[in-house]
Amino acid sequence: MDVIITGIKEAIMLLIHLDPEVLSITLLSLKISGTATLISLILGVSSGTVIALTEFKGKRFVISLINTGMGLPPVVVGLFVSIMLWRNGPLGYLELLYTPFAMIIAQSIIATPIIMGISASAIQHLPKNLKLQILALGASRIQMVWLLIKEARLPLLAAIMAGFGGVISEVGASIMVGGNIKGYSRVLTTATVMETGKGNFELAIALSVILLTLSLLINAVLTYIQQRERPR
């Protein structure tokens, strides 16, 4: 119990004094996970909407694959991204392995099925006649899709929170493709694992507290936006 209390106190001191290394790790975590979430948002919402609005053979099977992808193990993603970016791999010539870019790729792969699955479900659960009503009012197909996305904005905000939460707390793939290099590819989760392995539990707890605080603040903002947009 004393270790936890000491860790919380150390976290507060690190935040108050803006420790340069911790600040750098925190900002890099935000940059990588924020970029991955943005990429996943674009890919996930667009793909999920197309799948939800299109009728084709094997649609249920595709949706089941997406739902399976929502629980994709990060270490599996890290393994395949590592193989693809390895020196002798198909994309080895890009020399992206053990860089923040590789971490963004891995986290985007993790978050995209989450956002895609929730987006497809949100669009599918809109009233069936809404699409026809919008088209009957003279809207183009692009306008119709945009209006449907706006109508489903509340669950889509939940998708963003789920996607961001899934990658900001991810550790397996980040270590495998990022290498946990000090000052370059070390983020809050990988730093926590490293400090725990070294027995520096106070610092590990401090980093964990900072990570939890960061996640809480971002999700609080998104939740506020979501609830403000909620129909009354």
HUKA-V63689 format. One record per run of one state. SS is the DSSP state (A for helix, B for strand, O for the rest). FROM is the first residue (numbers start at 0). TO is the last residue. If there is no record, write none. Layout:
[[SS & FROM & TO] [SS & FROM & TO]]
This chain:
[[O & 0 & 0] [A & 1 & 16] [O & 17 & 18] [A & 19 & 52] [O & 53 & 57] [A & 58 & 68] [O & 69 & 72] [A & 73 & 84] [O & 85 & 90] [A & 91 & 93] [O & 94 & 98] [A & 99 & 123] [O & 124 & 126] [A & 127 & 135] [O & 136 & 139] [A & 140 & 150] [O & 151 & 151] [A & 152 & 167] [O & 168 & 170] [A & 171 & 177] [O & 178 & 186] [A & 187 & 196] [O & 197 & 199] [A & 200 & 227] [O & 228 & 231]]
